[in-house]
Amino acid sequence: MRHFLYKKLAKAKDAIKRYYDKNHLEKVFRVRDLVYVRAKHIETGRPSKKLDTKMIGPFAIIDKFGS
């Protein structure tokens, strides 16, 4: 029974992965591109987080690090 369930879970996981990979486009950013940043964890000084802006920017990318 356990082997049967593992096989079903693996099949479902594979189907989800195929659907995601088919519809997902990788975002590539280069130096000097303009981007917006989510303001979720940035304190802006507004009295209400609910009424605060969701995205701030545009900011220019000045350097690339990591992969």
Protein Blocks (a to p, Z undefined) as FASTA:
>chain_A
ZZmmmmmmmmmmmmmmmmmmmmpccddddehiacdddfklpcehiablklpcfbgcdddd
fbdedZZ
